[in-house]
Amino acid sequence: MIDFRAVRLRSNPHFGLVPFDRLPAAELDTFRSLSEDPTCFGILVPPEGSVLPVKSVSRDAALLFMSLREPACLPNLLEQLFGADAGERMRQLVLDGVFEVEQSGQFVSGAGALAVLGDRHDGASGASQRSLSEEAIAYAAAFELLPAQELATRLYCFNTAPGRPELHRRFRNDDRLLSFLLKDDAIVRLLRSRWRREIVGDSWLGWHGGDSVEPAAYKLYVSPALQDLPRTFEAAIDAFAKTQCAGFKVGRGAFGLLRPDKLVAYFSGLDSLQRAAELIHRSAGDARAQGVPFTAPIDSDALLSWGMDPPRFEQVLQAQQLQSWRQWLTGRIAVYLLAARQAGGDVHSFVRNRVQLDGVDPRSWTPNLAIWRGPVGTQQEAS
């Protein structure tokens, strides 16, 4: 792996560094929450035609950007600004195209810099290549003209089961949905005694239990095929009642039941989530699985998996603070995919290496809990 203290670096001359106090009033309103952060300096505007988003930058990163307008080797400044994290911070900034590293007399960044930075996932296992998440990335990469937002939607919806008109008629209201899901009278009584029903947006029918204010950031995904959903749903209710489940939701209508993440439960602790998964697997482990891309597997059949909603970062736009685990992840993957294609690099290698720097293991899609458990992160990206 490259030692950034021993190579020449430069700021990408195609990026523009703009302090917050020099933004037009209309643009400043967009970045108001960021401009009020004393550690934030301004924004980096990518070159015209780039798929990369506008990035907010800290004062330290801005100082480095200005110091490297001319190529230089600055080991002392890197250590002063980033300390022991200098290598990881610079790797991320080079892959994002903000800085360029010298290679054979030329300066490279983005996907073109993987050869000099080192591919941490070269020779990934065949199992990873065949996973739903890898298939989703390959599927999205086949669309050559779609913008990042539409690619993110396709990544998010990947592995949704095909629908039929009769299914939409069958599940056209919540009463029909509940009649399909609930057969056991004892489970119906348990559900009514332990949980309060609510509509969550337009897409979910949810149940909330208890008045705990502790954040329930851990998410258990239960993904049976539609025909096995009723018995799996009843097994899940029983499991949720025996564990510290803060609430759960099931997709409404035919589309909600055909999506891979059709049943999602929330927990404040990973131990409780794992206990609930064990109980569900014990009762309904032979159910046919659909599988949820970009989630961390619990069992070998993809019936059960988990994720963790992003922490509330200070240095992101307000809209980005409302994203779920898979929205957050697929949005990033879409940008990385387009950036790799634009640079002519290997899409899968670039996505795997860049996602790891976001604190996610790209082989298991597991969040790095050391990073994600904190109440406030240090992400500095705005789009």
Buried (B, 14 or more C-beta within 10 A) or exposed (E): EBEBBEBBBBBBEBBEBBEBEEBEEEEBEBBEBBBEBEEBBBBBBBEEEBBBBBBBBBEBBBBBBEBBEEBEBBEEBBEEBBEEEBBEBBBBBBBBBBBBBBBEEEBBBBBBBBEBBEBBBEEBEEEBEEBBBBBBBEBBBEEEEBEBEEBBBBBBBBBBBEBEEEBEEBBEEEEEBBEBBBEBEEBBEBBEEBBEEEEBEEEBBBBBBEEEEEEBBBBBBBBBBBEBBBBBBBBBBBBBBEBBBBBBBBBBBBBBBBBBBBBBBBBBBBEBBBBBBBBBBEBBBEBBBBBBBBBBBBBEBBBBBBBBBBBBBBBBBEEBBEBBBBBBBBBBBBBBBBBBBBBEBBBBBBBBBBBBBBBBBBBBBBBEEEBBEEEEBBBBBBB
